[in-house]
Amino acid sequence: MKKIIKNKAIVWDYDFEKIDLKKARDKAWFLTRKLRFGDLSGINKKDLKDNLANLDISDSLKELLTNFLYAKS
């Protein structure tokens, strides 16, 4: 992620300073949380591609993101 957008409405229940986005598990958790809340700020295609299989999101959202990431345009 280029710039991490700290939205307190998304991580109100966690100490954001203890989240290490260099760790795959933490990054997948954070991306899942952002997507569930509809916050796309700071998320890039590479992060989505690298973590899509590990995201705990609905099948329909995963399908939508897959189509977006691999569309030929």
Backbone as XML, in Angstrom:
<?xml version="1.0"?>
<chain id="A" units="angstrom">
  <residue number="1" name="MET">
    <atom name="N" x="0.847" y="-1.171" z="0.000"/>
    <atom name="CA" x="0.000" y="0.000" z="0.000"/>
    <atom name="C" x="0.894" y="1.236" z="0.000"/>
  </residue>
  <residue number="2" name="LYS">
    <atom name="N" x="0.589" y="2.144" z="-0.872"/>
    <atom name="CA" x="1.388" y="3.355" z="-0.946"/>
    <atom name="C" x="1.244" y="4.189" z="0.320"/>
  </residue>
  <residue number="3" name="LYS">
    <atom name="N" x="0.016" y="4.532" z="0.621"/>
    <atom name="CA" x="-0.247" y="5.360" z="1.790"/>
    <atom name="C" x="-1.373" y="4.722" z="2.583"/>
  </residue>
  <residue number="4" name="ILE">
    <atom name="N" x="-1.091" y="4.428" z="3.815"/>
    <atom name="CA" x="-2.100" y="3.810" z="4.657"/>
    <atom name="C" x="-3.047" y="4.883" z="5.163"/>
  </residue>
  <residue number="5" name="ILE">
    <atom name="N" x="-4.306" y="4.688" z="4.892"/>
    <atom name="CA" x="-5.331" y="5.598" z="5.378"/>
    <atom name="C" x="-5.912" y="4.986" z="6.644"/>
  </residue>
  <residue number="6" name="LYS">
    <atom name="N" x="-5.687" y="5.628" z="7.763"/>
    <atom name="CA" x="-6.182" y="5.128" z="9.043"/>
    <atom name="C" x="-7.572" y="5.689" z="9.297"/>
  </residue>
  <residue number="7" name="ASN">
    <atom name="N" x="-8.547" y="4.874" z="9.057"/>
    <atom name="CA" x="-9.926" y="5.262" z="9.270"/>
    <atom name="C" x="-10.367" y="4.645" z="10.595"/>
  </residue>
  <residue number="8" name="LYS">
    <atom name="N" x="-10.548" y="5.451" z="11.608"/>
    <atom name="CA" x="-10.897" y="4.941" z="12.936"/>
    <atom name="C" x="-12.233" y="4.212" z="12.946"/>
  </residue>
  <residue number="9" name="ALA">
    <atom name="N" x="-13.086" y="4.494" z="11.994"/>
    <atom name="CA" x="-14.365" y="3.791" z="11.930"/>
    <atom name="C" x="-14.171" y="2.328" z="11.545"/>
  </residue>
  <residue number="10" name="ILE">
    <atom name="N" x="-13.044" y="2.009" z="10.944"/>
    <atom name="CA" x="-12.773" y="0.648" z="10.502"/>
    <atom name="C" x="-11.984" y="-0.137" z="11.538"/>
  </residue>
  <residue number="11" name="VAL">
    <atom name="N" x="-11.060" y="0.498" z="12.214"/>
    <atom name="CA" x="-10.197" y="-0.217" z="13.177"/>
    <atom name="C" x="-10.373" y="0.326" z="14.596"/>
  </residue>
  <residue number="12" name="TRP">
    <atom name="N" x="-11.607" y="0.692" z="14.939"/>
    <atom name="CA" x="-11.867" y="1.237" z="16.269"/>
    <atom name="C" x="-11.535" y="0.241" z="17.381"/>
  </residue>
  <residue number="13" name="ASP">
    <atom name="N" x="-11.609" y="-1.029" z="17.087"/>
    <atom name="CA" x="-11.446" y="-2.050" z="18.106"/>
    <atom name="C" x="-10.039" y="-2.652" z="18.155"/>
  </residue>
  <residue number="14" name="TYR">
    <atom name="N" x="-9.099" y="-2.056" z="17.430"/>
    <atom name="CA" x="-7.717" y="-2.527" z="17.408"/>
    <atom name="C" x="-6.767" y="-1.364" z="17.616"/>
  </residue>
  <residue number="15" name="ASP">
    <atom name="N" x="-5.620" y="-1.658" z="18.205"/>
    <atom name="CA" x="-4.557" y="-0.666" z="18.326"/>
    <atom name="C" x="-3.788" y="-0.690" z="17.011"/>
  </residue>
  <residue number="16" name="PHE">
    <atom name="N" x="-4.047" y="0.284" z="16.143"/>
    <atom name="CA" x="-3.464" y="0.290" z="14.802"/>
    <atom name="C" x="-1.941" y="0.295" z="14.841"/>
  </residue>
  <residue number="17" name="GLU">
    <atom name="N" x="-1.362" y="0.851" z="15.870"/>
    <atom name="CA" x="0.094" y="0.902" z="15.968"/>
    <atom name="C" x="0.707" y="-0.495" z="16.119"/>
  </residue>
  <residue number="18" name="LYS">
    <atom name="N" x="-0.092" y="-1.472" z="16.553"/>
    <atom name="CA" x="0.408" y="-2.836" z="16.726"/>
    <atom name="C" x="0.197" y="-3.702" z="15.483"/>
  </residue>
  <residue number="19" name="ILE">
    <atom name="N" x="-0.456" y="-3.169" z="14.482"/>
    <atom name="CA" x="-0.684" y="-3.904" z="13.240"/>
    <atom name="C" x="0.526" y="-3.712" z="12.336"/>
  </residue>
  <residue number="20" name="ASP">
    <atom name="N" x="1.137" y="-4.815" z="11.918"/>
    <atom name="CA" x="2.318" y="-4.773" z="11.055"/>
    <atom name="C" x="1.897" y="-5.188" z="9.648"/>
  </residue>
  <residue number="21" name="LEU">
    <atom name="N" x="1.704" y="-4.218" z="8.776"/>
    <atom name="CA" x="1.216" y="-4.498" z="7.435"/>
    <atom name="C" x="2.261" y="-5.157" z="6.542"/>
  </residue>
  <residue number="22" name="LYS">
    <atom name="N" x="3.461" y="-5.365" z="7.054"/>
    <atom name="CA" x="4.468" y="-6.126" z="6.310"/>
    <atom name="C" x="4.240" y="-7.624" z="6.488"/>
  </residue>
  <residue number="23" name="LYS">
    <atom name="N" x="3.462" y="-7.994" z="7.497"/>
    <atom name="CA" x="3.117" y="-9.395" z="7.730"/>
    <atom name="C" x="1.879" y="-9.736" z="6.896"/>
  </residue>
  <residue number="24" name="ALA">
    <atom name="N" x="1.946" y="-10.852" z="6.189"/>
    <atom name="CA" x="0.858" y="-11.245" z="5.290"/>
    <atom name="C" x="-0.474" y="-11.365" z="6.024"/>
  </residue>
  <residue number="25" name="ARG">
    <atom name="N" x="-0.456" y="-11.928" z="7.212"/>
    <atom name="CA" x="-1.705" y="-12.118" z="7.968"/>
    <atom name="C" x="-2.343" y="-10.781" z="8.349"/>
  </residue>
  <residue number="26" name="ASP">
    <atom name="N" x="-1.523" y="-9.845" z="8.822"/>
    <atom name="CA" x="-2.036" y="-8.529" z="9.203"/>
    <atom name="C" x="-2.554" y="-7.763" z="7.984"/>
  </residue>
  <residue number="27" name="LYS">
    <atom name="N" x="-1.823" y="-7.862" z="6.864"/>
    <atom name="CA" x="-2.248" y="-7.142" z="5.662"/>
    <atom name="C" x="-3.574" y="-7.700" z="5.147"/>
  </residue>
  <residue number="28" name="ALA">
    <atom name="N" x="-3.716" y="-9.038" z="5.141"/>
    <atom name="CA" x="-4.962" y="-9.647" z="4.691"/>
    <atom name="C" x="-6.114" y="-9.231" z="5.608"/>
  </residue>
  <residue number="29" name="TRP">
    <atom name="N" x="-5.864" y="-9.208" z="6.913"/>
    <atom name="CA" x="-6.898" y="-8.780" z="7.857"/>
    <atom name="C" x="-7.314" y="-7.335" z="7.579"/>
  </residue>
  <residue number="30" name="PHE">
    <atom name="N" x="-6.320" y="-6.456" z="7.389"/>
    <atom name="CA" x="-6.597" y="-5.045" z="7.172"/>
    <atom name="C" x="-7.354" y="-4.824" z="5.861"/>
  </residue>
  <residue number="31" name="LEU">
    <atom name="N" x="-6.939" y="-5.495" z="4.793"/>
    <atom name="CA" x="-7.634" y="-5.361" z="3.517"/>
    <atom name="C" x="-9.070" y="-5.875" z="3.628"/>
  </residue>
  <residue number="32" name="THR">
    <atom name="N" x="-9.247" y="-6.994" z="4.319"/>
    <atom name="CA" x="-10.589" y="-7.532" z="4.537"/>
    <atom name="C" x="-11.456" y="-6.515" z="5.257"/>
  </residue>
  <residue number="33" name="ARG">
    <atom name="N" x="-10.913" y="-5.935" z="6.297"/>
    <atom name="CA" x="-11.659" y="-4.960" z="7.099"/>
    <atom name="C" x="-12.038" y="-3.756" z="6.243"/>
  </residue>
  <residue number="34" name="LYS">
    <atom name="N" x="-11.089" y="-3.225" z="5.458"/>
    <atom name="CA" x="-11.373" y="-2.071" z="4.615"/>
    <atom name="C" x="-12.450" y="-2.400" z="3.575"/>
  </residue>
  <residue number="35" name="LEU">
    <atom name="N" x="-12.334" y="-3.558" z="2.935"/>
    <atom name="CA" x="-13.301" y="-3.923" z="1.900"/>
    <atom name="C" x="-14.691" y="-4.146" z="2.482"/>
  </residue>
  <residue number="36" name="ARG">
    <atom name="N" x="-14.772" y="-4.740" z="3.637"/>
    <atom name="CA" x="-16.075" y="-4.954" z="4.270"/>
    <atom name="C" x="-16.770" y="-3.644" z="4.601"/>
  </residue>
  <residue number="37" name="PHE">
    <atom name="N" x="-15.977" y="-2.619" z="4.877"/>
    <atom name="CA" x="-16.548" y="-1.311" z="5.197"/>
    <atom name="C" x="-16.657" y="-0.412" z="3.969"/>
  </residue>
  <residue number="38" name="GLY">
    <atom name="N" x="-16.259" y="-0.932" z="2.807"/>
    <atom name="CA" x="-16.367" y="-0.162" z="1.574"/>
    <atom name="C" x="-15.349" y="0.949" z="1.450"/>
  </residue>
  <residue number="39" name="ASP">
    <atom name="N" x="-14.226" y="0.837" z="2.160"/>
    <atom name="CA" x="-13.172" y="1.852" z="2.116"/>
    <atom name="C" x="-12.068" y="1.372" z="1.183"/>
  </residue>
  <residue number="40" name="LEU">
    <atom name="N" x="-12.022" y="1.920" z="-0.022"/>
    <atom name="CA" x="-11.026" y="1.521" z="-1.011"/>
    <atom name="C" x="-9.787" y="2.405" z="-1.004"/>
  </residue>
  <residue number="41" name="SER">
    <atom name="N" x="-9.768" y="3.400" z="-0.148"/>
    <atom name="CA" x="-8.640" y="4.329" z="-0.126"/>
    <atom name="C" x="-7.347" y="3.610" z="0.263"/>
  </residue>
  <residue number="42" name="GLY">
    <atom name="N" x="-6.301" y="3.875" z="-0.501"/>
    <atom name="CA" x="-4.984" y="3.321" z="-0.210"/>
    <atom name="C" x="-4.782" y="1.889" z="-0.662"/>
  </residue>
  <residue number="43" name="ILE">
    <atom name="N" x="-5.782" y="1.279" z="-1.282"/>
    <atom name="CA" x="-5.646" y="-0.101" z="-1.755"/>
    <atom name="C" x="-5.270" y="-0.059" z="-3.238"/>
  </residue>
  <residue number="44" name="ASN">
    <atom name="N" x="-4.225" y="-0.786" z="-3.593"/>
    <atom name="CA" x="-3.844" y="-0.834" z="-4.999"/>
    <atom name="C" x="-4.029" y="-2.247" z="-5.557"/>
  </residue>
  <residue number="45" name="LYS">
    <atom name="N" x="-3.956" y="-2.375" z="-6.877"/>
    <atom name="CA" x="-4.198" y="-3.656" z="-7.532"/>
    <atom name="C" x="-3.205" y="-4.731" z="-7.094"/>
  </residue>
  <residue number="46" name="LYS">
    <atom name="N" x="-1.961" y="-4.371" z="-6.914"/>
    <atom name="CA" x="-0.954" y="-5.356" z="-6.516"/>
    <atom name="C" x="-1.298" y="-5.966" z="-5.163"/>
  </residue>
  <residue number="47" name="ASP">
    <atom name="N" x="-1.673" y="-5.138" z="-4.205"/>
    <atom name="CA" x="-2.056" y="-5.644" z="-2.883"/>
    <atom name="C" x="-3.266" y="-6.574" z="-2.979"/>
  </residue>
  <residue number="48" name="LEU">
    <atom name="N" x="-4.235" y="-6.191" z="-3.812"/>
    <atom name="CA" x="-5.408" y="-7.046" z="-3.977"/>
    <atom name="C" x="-5.033" y="-8.383" z="-4.609"/>
  </residue>
  <residue number="49" name="LYS">
    <atom name="N" x="-4.233" y="-8.337" z="-5.678"/>
    <atom name="CA" x="-3.819" y="-9.573" z="-6.342"/>
    <atom name="C" x="-3.048" y="-10.475" z="-5.390"/>
  </residue>
  <residue number="50" name="ASP">
    <atom name="N" x="-2.133" y="-9.899" z="-4.648"/>
    <atom name="CA" x="-1.288" y="-10.678" z="-3.743"/>
    <atom name="C" x="-2.070" y="-11.292" z="-2.582"/>
  </residue>
  <residue number="51" name="ASN">
    <atom name="N" x="-3.167" y="-10.683" z="-2.192"/>
    <atom name="CA" x="-3.879" y="-11.108" z="-0.985"/>
    <atom name="C" x="-5.285" y="-11.641" z="-1.217"/>
  </residue>
  <residue number="52" name="LEU">
    <atom name="N" x="-5.772" y="-11.605" z="-2.442"/>
    <atom name="CA" x="-7.167" y="-11.942" z="-2.710"/>
    <atom name="C" x="-7.558" y="-13.323" z="-2.174"/>
  </residue>
  <residue number="53" name="ALA">
    <atom name="N" x="-6.720" y="-14.301" z="-2.343"/>
    <atom name="CA" x="-7.047" y="-15.664" z="-1.895"/>
    <atom name="C" x="-7.194" y="-15.748" z="-0.375"/>
  </residue>
  <residue number="54" name="ASN">
    <atom name="N" x="-6.545" y="-14.854" z="0.348"/>
    <atom name="CA" x="-6.557" y="-14.893" z="1.813"/>
    <atom name="C" x="-7.576" y="-13.956" z="2.454"/>
  </residue>
  <residue number="55" name="LEU">
    <atom name="N" x="-8.322" y="-13.225" z="1.648"/>
    <atom name="CA" x="-9.283" y="-12.281" z="2.200"/>
    <atom name="C" x="-10.550" y="-12.994" z="2.644"/>
  </residue>
  <residue number="56" name="ASP">
    <atom name="N" x="-11.072" y="-12.596" z="3.785"/>
    <atom name="CA" x="-12.294" y="-13.170" z="4.331"/>
    <atom name="C" x="-13.468" y="-12.273" z="3.926"/>
  </residue>
  <residue number="57" name="ILE">
    <atom name="N" x="-13.817" y="-12.374" z="2.652"/>
    <atom name="CA" x="-14.902" y="-11.561" z="2.096"/>
    <atom name="C" x="-15.886" y="-12.494" z="1.391"/>
  </residue>
  <residue number="58" name="SER">
    <atom name="N" x="-17.049" y="-11.961" z="1.070"/>
    <atom name="CA" x="-18.077" y="-12.772" z="0.417"/>
    <atom name="C" x="-17.590" y="-13.244" z="-0.955"/>
  </residue>
  <residue number="59" name="ASP">
    <atom name="N" x="-18.162" y="-14.353" z="-1.394"/>
    <atom name="CA" x="-17.806" y="-14.897" z="-2.707"/>
    <atom name="C" x="-18.130" y="-13.907" z="-3.820"/>
  </residue>
  <residue number="60" name="SER">
    <atom name="N" x="-19.236" y="-13.196" z="-3.674"/>
    <atom name="CA" x="-19.620" y="-12.244" z="-4.724"/>
    <atom name="C" x="-18.637" y="-11.076" z="-4.804"/>
  </residue>
  <residue number="61" name="LEU">
    <atom name="N" x="-18.166" y="-10.598" z="-3.664"/>
    <atom name="CA" x="-17.176" y="-9.517" z="-3.678"/>
    <atom name="C" x="-15.850" y="-10.025" z="-4.229"/>
  </residue>
  <residue number="62" name="LYS">
    <atom name="N" x="-15.480" y="-11.242" z="-3.863"/>
    <atom name="CA" x="-14.235" y="-11.824" z="-4.379"/>
    <atom name="C" x="-14.308" y="-11.981" z="-5.896"/>
  </residue>
  <residue number="63" name="GLU">
    <atom name="N" x="-15.470" y="-12.395" z="-6.400"/>
    <atom name="CA" x="-15.653" y="-12.534" z="-7.848"/>
    <atom name="C" x="-15.577" y="-11.171" z="-8.538"/>
  </residue>
  <residue number="64" name="LEU">
    <atom name="N" x="-16.213" y="-10.169" z="-7.951"/>
    <atom name="CA" x="-16.169" y="-8.819" z="-8.504"/>
    <atom name="C" x="-14.727" y="-8.311" z="-8.580"/>
  </residue>
  <residue number="65" name="LEU">
    <atom name="N" x="-13.972" y="-8.489" z="-7.495"/>
    <atom name="CA" x="-12.584" y="-8.026" z="-7.474"/>
    <atom name="C" x="-11.712" y="-8.812" z="-8.462"/>
  </residue>
  <residue number="66" name="THR">
    <atom name="N" x="-11.961" y="-10.100" z="-8.586"/>
    <atom name="CA" x="-11.222" y="-10.918" z="-9.555"/>
    <atom name="C" x="-11.473" y="-10.421" z="-10.966"/>
  </residue>
  <residue number="67" name="ASN">
    <atom name="N" x="-12.726" y="-10.174" z="-11.288"/>
    <atom name="CA" x="-13.061" y="-9.662" z="-12.628"/>
    <atom name="C" x="-12.400" y="-8.305" z="-12.861"/>
  </residue>
  <residue number="68" name="PHE">
    <atom name="N" x="-12.395" y="-7.456" z="-11.860"/>
    <atom name="CA" x="-11.761" y="-6.145" z="-11.967"/>
    <atom name="C" x="-10.256" y="-6.272" z="-12.186"/>
  </residue>
  <residue number="69" name="LEU">
    <atom name="N" x="-9.619" y="-7.142" z="-11.416"/>
    <atom name="CA" x="-8.162" y="-7.276" z="-11.483"/>
    <atom name="C" x="-7.667" y="-7.888" z="-12.770"/>
  </residue>
  <residue number="70" name="TYR">
    <atom name="N" x="-8.449" y="-8.781" z="-13.343"/>
    <atom name="CA" x="-7.963" y="-9.517" z="-14.503"/>
    <atom name="C" x="-8.681" y="-9.157" z="-15.799"/>
  </residue>
  <residue number="71" name="ALA">
    <atom name="N" x="-9.426" y="-8.066" z="-15.781"/>
    <atom name="CA" x="-10.089" y="-7.588" z="-16.995"/>
    <atom name="C" x="-9.026" y="-7.122" z="-17.989"/>
  </residue>
  <residue number="72" name="LYS">
    <atom name="N" x="-9.270" y="-7.377" z="-19.256"/>
    <atom name="CA" x="-8.317" y="-6.981" z="-20.297"/>
    <atom name="C" x="-8.715" y="-5.617" z="-20.856"/>
  </residue>
  <residue number="73" name="SER">
    <atom name="N" x="-8.331" y="-4.594" z="-20.107"/>
    <atom name="CA" x="-8.627" y="-3.244" z="-20.590"/>
    <atom name="C" x="-7.529" y="-2.309" z="-20.195"/>
  </residue>
</chain>
